[in-house]
Amino acid sequence: MSKLTEAAKARISRSMMFVPGNSPKMINSASIHGADSIMFDVEDSIAVTEKDTARIMTAEALKSIDFGNVETVVRINHPTQTPYGYDDLDVIVPAKPNLIRLPKTEDVSEVEIVAKKIEEVEKANGWEEGTINIIVAIESVKGLYNVREICQGPRVVAIALGAEDYRADLRTSKYKPAHELLFARQSILLAAREAGIRCIDTVFSDVKDPQGFKEEVEFIKCLGFDGKSCIHPSQIKLAHEVFTPSEKEIEHSVKVLNSYADALKHNKGVIAVDGKMIDGPIVVRAQRIVDKARAAGIKVVVDEGAEIDVK
């Protein structure tokens, strides 16, 4: 696996902002809102009559606009379930987004179709392997049953839940709290962790309920998710507030790492920080908090030799 692909797996994903691929105004202003990832949509939010316009406009934006360090994602139409997916791949992949989002993924063979196209374009342009990767979206019962194999597919560096189609497939409705999504959320999270990839939650569609949005983000963080899909700029700040380690968390994590390193250096059998015993899993958790803080742009200083490698 290429180093670029490994970096894509580890990238911070507190927020993934949806942007319609046929809206020049929204495309041009997409990067100013501070999302970790921008997902240009040429699929469900685009009418059939606008598909050509959306894919061309999105491709041109990717070629001509500097989005800086923001991760660029394009949600294409499914290549085998719709008549638009292969055209999307032909136009979008050469425009070099960071990720292609494959919607309604139900089998790893679908991932392989997208991966093969990416490989062809990378080789034709002399790009390094892993320049473009894939985020899959689980939106059906069949996809959920196959999620472990899908997460292990070629170039897959992230997975997301698409709740509305999943609810329809379950023949249920939207509830608050979303008990109907719990099994799907836990299933894709477990598959993501086994594969070592990022896991992004579905959208919260009520933009007039910021408190409800924040409560849902806090819940999915407790489950172990890496981030939240956003449909309005106002949701980005809230998602970042939840997923960015707090000053207290960072301070404690630095203490844990420094104390652990000191204990190893001096062959101490018992390690305690702030009156609590420290063991291996707590050290790993502390390192992950430090890594997330740094990925969010926070300067964190740890004693030399005190950090560990974690996946």
Protein Blocks (a to p, Z undefined) as FASTA:
>chain_A
ZZklmmmmmpccfbccdddfklmklmmmmmmnopabdcddfklmpcfklmmmmmmmmmmm
mmmpcghjaccddddddfklpcklmmmmmmmmmnopabdcdehiabfklmmmmmmmmmmm
mmmnopaehkaccddddfbfklmmmmmmmmmpghiabdcddfklmmmmnopacddddfkl
mmmmmmmmmmmmmnopacdddddfblklmmlmmmmmmmmmmnopabdcdfbfklmmmmmm
mmpccfklmmmmmmmmmmmmmmmmnopabdceehiacdfklmmmmmmmmmmmmmnopacd
ddehiaccdZZ
